[in-house]
Structure formats: structure tokens, C-alpha cells
């Protein structure tokens, strides 16, 4: 079966001689049933062979390998430098490993899961607590669990001993994490550790007020300006979206929804076919980060782009998500980071430069332009889905015309 993907005799011999060789027919058949492209199947075959040879080197039989071994294999890959990721990004080979492992596991080639340690059990309970009690989205829970795991690792114990956890260890951990980040990026670390300590207190394993040991990273609310792009830059971005380029209708539609309607990347990713009301000309945005549903107008420009994508480019699929992956198997976009990558690519093509370019830059731009054109904070908050006008008030700093009316003369200035 693998002869359909590799023709060189030495490559075939190498693949068949590896520990994954006897399982390749089942593995390839599963990939074909998922309708992966030929190039993807070739890459996954090589990836499976590389994974199994690494397991051989570790003295682990393929059928005995579990999720813990797969995670160690991913971690041993060198990360590539990337300005958008503090630790660098994984190479393409490492990014393919989770999907490869899933297919191998479904075929009974890999073991189901790693032995659960005491730390993993606590993290699983914390994850369930975040979902059941706080209703956090999967991406938010992923970040909270990541920092909780780092805290446990910083204790340098094979098994966490909560009775030994003290305020000094917590402060040292927060200060260490804060030293690697900008002030604004520290908020997630602080929120995650506080939530974890409150959870442990609710479980009765740490004192009730231990979360107060988490230090506050001072950030002045109005010390910075919301990052946005100018009207000229926005027009260049929209002009790229209007160009009739084959295979790009999906990306153009995503950009238009954020640039014209101020939608978050997560809201665009979760958009369902049933959320678009073509008769009434409305888009129903589900409750997301702000836990607030809202209805936005289906603008003519957005509606036309969405219609082109749905009629001409969206692959046939039983999935109800509006936006699917470009290559088979066609699935909903898994992460909001995918939309941010699309945004950065469009920005680069439009010649827009600046730090931290991403999907949220378009949302800031919509709010800034609304306020500058005279829209009230209430109107901007309704469009953006803010639950508090305090969130919208940050854009008042960019309304230069209104600020000029209330600005006082500079002391000692020209009379």
C-alpha cells in the first residue's frame, strides 16, 4: 500500500524494516479514510517511522508506548525562533506528531494513555473545576493548566506535597514568570495561579487565603494606547481581500468580519452556518469571552465575500462550522491562533508593519474608528460585545477631536 506514496526501493526497505513497518498498511488505510492529501500522507508516514525509531532508541516497544512517550518525543524537537512565541514555535515535523499518535492509537498500535501521576490527577480535577464551576472555554483552560503545571514543576517534587507549599515559593514562581514577559502578559499567569490556589483551598489541601500571596504586577489602566492601524493601512488590507485570488475567499472573509464588524478571532472561528440569517441580514454571535450574545448586521461587503466562499470554495462537509481547513480531512479551525496567523499574513502583504500584529489589531481598529467618528461608548460596546463601558472607555484616548475641546492650556505655555 505504501508503494502508492513512495517509489524508491531504498525508502520502501527502510520504512518496512522499522518497528512501525508491520502496521503501515493499517496506518495508511486510516489516513486515506480521513481523506488526507497525498503529500500529507507521505509526511505522516515519515513522521510515524521517525517516532517509532525514537521509541526503539528509548527501549520502548511500539505497542507499549503511551501519551507520555509521545509528549517527550515532541519536547526533544528544537523550537524555531519566532517573535510571536516566547519559547519559539515547533517545527512542522513536531506539529504533525499529535495527529499521527491519534491515528496510531485508534488503530491499537499505541497504548491509550500514560500512567496518571498524582500531579496529573490534580490537574485533571482542576480542569474539570474550571469547566464546571467557571465555564471557561477550552483554550482558556489550556493556558490555566499550563501555568498550574509549571508551578508544580517549580516545586521540584516527584509528587506535589501541598502542605509544603508556602507564600515564598508562590512569589518566587510569579517573579520568575514575570521576568520573561511584558507587564500586560503577566495577567494571565497571575489569574491562572490564583484560580489554582483557590481550587486547592476549596479542596481543603492549602490554607484559604494562600492565593493572597500572589503578588500584583502593577499596570496602569490608561498608561498605553490601544494598538490600531490607520485608515490608509486598513484600506490596503481590505483591498487585498477584494482581489479575486483563487483559494483565498476564506481568508478574505475572515479578515472582513473582523475589520468591518469587530468580531474576535474566537467568535469568527466558532461561527456556525445557522448563525447567519440571510433573510434578516444578521449574524448572531454566540456567547464567548464576555458571555454575552449579540447580533451584528450582515454588511453587503461581508455578505458577498461569505457567499463566494460558501458557494465556490468551502468543501463539502457535514460540519456546521462556517470556516473549515483548506486541506482534507476538512475540519473546523481548531485554534484562534490560526486566524491570527492569517491576519499577520494579510498585514504583511498589505505592507502594514508594527509589533504584535494579529487578529485583535483589527478589532481595536474598528473601535478606534467608531469613537473618532462620533459613535457613543454604548454603541461601540454593543458592537464589540463589551459587558462594561470601562472596557470601551480606553478608546477615548484616541478621540483627538473631543480631547482637544477639554484640554487645558499647558502651564507656562504661549498665551
N, C-alpha and C positions, 0 to 999 in steps of 0.2 A: 504493500500500500504506500510506503514512503517513497517508492520509485516515482510516484507522480510528482514529487516535490524536490527530489534530488536525483541527478543523473550520473554524477561522478562516482565511480566504483569505490574509491578510497573513502569518500564521505559515507557511503552506504555501509561499508565494512565497519567504519568507526562507530556509527550510530548503533548498529546491531550488536557490536561487541560490548557496548556499555551495559550497565546494570538495568537501564531502562529499556534496552533493546527488546526483550520479550513482550513488553507491554505497549510498544509503539503502535501496533495496529489498533488496539482499543483506544489509545490516546488520540490518534489521528482521526478515527471514526467519530469520536465525541466532538472534536473540533469542527469537523465537516458538518455534523448535525447542527451545530450552533451557527453555521453559515459564516465562519471566519473567511477572510480573503486568503488567497494563495500565499501572499507574502507574509501575512500574519501567522499562518500555519507553519511555514518554514521557520520563522523566528521562534515560535513556541516549541517546535521540535528541538531546535538547537538549545533553547533555554532549559527544557526538561532534561536533555542529555548533560548539560553543564551542572544542573542542580544535583543530579544523581551521581555524577562523578565526584562532586564535592562531598556528598554524603559518604561515598566509598572512602575518600580520604580521611573522613572523620571516624571511620569504623562503624558506620551506622547502615544497616540494611535498608533498602528502599521501603520494604513493606513495614518496617518498624519506625520509619521517620514520622515525626508529628509536626504540629504547627510551630513548636518551639525551635525545631531544627531549621524550618523554613525562614523564620524570623532572623536567626543567627546568620543564615546564608545571605539574606538581604543586607544585614548590617555590615558584612565584610566587604561589600562593594564600596569603592571610593566615590564620594559625593563630588559632583561637579560644581564649580563656583557659580553662584547666581546671586545677583543683587537683591532679588525678591525673597530669598530664603536665607535665614541666618546661618544654618548649618550646611547650605549648599543643597542642590537637588540631586535626586537619584538618577543614575544613568538609565537609558532605555531598557537595557537588559534586566536591571533590578526591578523596574516598574512592571515588567511582564510577569514576574515571579508569582505574585498572589493569584493571578488568574490561572497560571499553569498549575499551581498547587491545588486550586479548587477543582480543576478538571481531573487531576490525578487522584484527588481524594474521592470524587464522585465515582470514579472507576474502581475504587477499592485498592488502589496502588499505594497510596499514602495512608497513614493512620489518621483517625478522625481528629484528634486534638491532643495537645500537650498535657502532661500531668499538671493538674491545677495546684499551684503553690498556695500558701496561706495569704501571700500578698495579692495574688490573682483573685482569690476568693473575695477579699475585701474590696478590691476594685470593681468586681462584678456586682457586689451589693451596692457600692456607691453609684455605679452606672444605673442600676435599677431605681435607686432613690432619686437620682436626677430626672429620670424619665417619668416615674410615677408621681412624685411629690411636686417637682418643679416644672414638669412638662417641657424640658429642654429638647431642642432639636438634636438629631444625631451628630451633626458637625460640632455643635457646642459641647455635647457630652464628650466627644472625642478629645477636644482641647482640654477640658477639665480633667479627664482621666490621664492625659499625658503629663500634666504637671503634678498630679497626685502621685503618679508612678515615680516621677523624678524625686519628689520629696522622700518617698520610701527608699529609693536607691541612695539618697544622700545620707540616710541613717546608717548605711554600711552594715546592715544586718541581713543574714540569710532569710530570717523570718521577722516581720515587724513586731517589735515589743512596744505597744502603745504606752505602757506605764513609764517607759524611759524617755518618751517624747517631751521635750521641755521648750520653753519660750525662746531660749537662746538658739536652739537648733532651728527653730522656725525662722527667726530673724536672720540667721546666717544664710539659710537657704534663699530667702527672698532677696537679700542683698546680693547674693551671688548671681541670681537670675536677672536682677535689675541692672547689674553692671554690664550685661550683654545686650541690653535693649535701650531704646529711647523711652522717654518718660511715658508717652501715650501707650506704648506696647506693654507696659508693666501692669496695666489694669486687669488684663485677662489672668495673669499669673496670680495676682492678689485675690481676685474673685474666685478662682479655682481653689486656692488653698484655704480661703475662708469657708467656702462651701464644704470642702472635705473635712475640715476640723469641726464644723457644726454637725456634719453627719456622724463623725466619730463620737461627738458629745451625745448625740441622740441615741447612739448605740450603747452609751454608758462606759466607754473604754478610755475617755480622756475627760479632764475637768470641763465643766460647762462653758467657762469663759476663756478657754485657751485660744480661741480664734482672735481675741483682742491682742494677742502677741504679734499678729501680722502687722508689720509697720506700714504706715501710709506713705505712698510716694506722692509728694506734693505736685499737683498740676493745676495751675491757674486756669480757670474756665475760659477766659477771654484773652489768654496770652498769645494765641496764634490765630491765623485766618484760615477759614475753610479753603482747601485746595480746589481750584476750579480752572477751567480753560476759557480763553477769551471767545468772543463771538466769532471772530475770524477763524480761530482754530476749530471751533465747533462746526463751522460751515465746511471746512476742509474734511473733517471726519464724516459729515453727512454726505458730502459729495462722493466720497469713496463708496458709501453704502448705496448710492443711487446708480453707480456704474453697473451695467449688465454683465457681470462676470459669472461664468458657469461654475456651479458648485459653491457659491458664496452667499446664496439667498438666506440661509440660516443665520450666518454671522451678521449679515446686514440687518436682518430683522431683530436680532438680539440687541444690537447697538442702538437701533431706532427706539426700541421700547425703553431703554434706559435713558437715552438722550432726550426724548420727547415727553416721556411720562414719569421719569424719575423713579422707575422701579429698581429695587435692589436686585443684585445678581441672584440671590436665592429665590426671590419671587419669580424671576424670569425662568429659572431652572425648573421650578415646581409648577409652572403654568400648565393647566390641563385643557384638552380640547373642549370640554364642557364649560370652561371658564370664559370662553369667548362668545359673546352674544352678538351675532352678526345682524340680527333684525333690529335690536335696540341700539347697536353701535357702542357696546360697552365691553370692558374687560373687568372681570371680577377677580380681585387679588385676594388670595386666601390669607388667613391669619398666619403671620410668620414671626419675625423677631419682636415686633411690638404687640403681638397677639390681638391685632386689630384688622378686621377685614375692611376693604374699601372697594369702591367702583370707580374706574377711570374711563374716560372717553376713548373709543377706538378711533383715533385720528385717521384721516384719509391716507396720509403717507404711511402710517404704521399698518393700516388695514391692507393696503395694496401689497406691501412687502410680505406681510404674513400670508396673503392669498397666493402669491407667487411661490412661496416656499412650500405651502401645503399642497398645492396642485402639481408643481413641477419637480420638486426636489425631495420632499420628505418621503423616505422609503415606506413601503407597505409594512405595517406592523400592527399587532394587536395592542401595543402600548398606547395609553391615552395621553401621555405627556406630549406637549406640542413639539418640543425640541429633542431630537434623538442624535445619537452619534453618527458620524459620517460613514463609518465602515462597519460591516457586519461583524458580529451579530448586533443588530440595531437596538440600542438600549437608551433609556433616559440618561441625561447628563448626570453623573454621579456626584460631582462636586461643584460648588460655586467658583472654585479656583479655575475651572475650565473656562468659565465666562470671563474671568479676569485676564486669562491668557489671550483670549480672543480680543478683548479690549486693547491690551497692550500692542498686539499685532496691528490693529487698525490705527492706533495712535502713531506707531512707527511709520506706517505707510502714508499717513497724513502729515508727517513731519512735525508732530507735536512732541515736545521734549519737556522733561521735568522729572522730579523724584516721585517714586511710588505711583506711577501711572497705572490705573486699573479701572475696574468697573465702577467703583464708588466715586471716582473723579467725575463721571458723567452725572451722577445723582447730585453731587454738590453743585455742578454747573447749572442744572435745572433750577435748583432752589435759589441760587445766586441771581440768575437772570429774572426769575419771578419777582423777587424782592426789589430788584433795581427798576423793574418796570411798573412798580406801584402796587403789586399784589399784597394783601394783608398777610400777617403771620398765620391767621386762621386758614386762609385759602391755601397757603404753602403747606401748612401742616396737614390739611386734608389730602392734598395730592401726594405728599411724601409718606403719609401714614404715621405721623408722629402722635404719640399719646399725650405729650406735654408740649406746650408752646415754648418752654425753656429750650427744648431741642432745636426748635426753629429759630430762636432768637439769636443764635450765633451768626446768622446771615445778615443781621442788622449792621454788623461791622463793615459790610461790603456795599451798603447802600450809601454811596458817597453824596448823592444829592441831598438826601434827608439829613445826613450828618453835617453838611455844610450849614444848614439852617439853624442848627442848635450849637454849633461850635463857638466857643468863647474866644475872644482875642488873646493872643499869646502875650503874657506879661512882659512889658518892656519892649513890645514889638513896635512896628511902624504905626503911627497914629493916623 
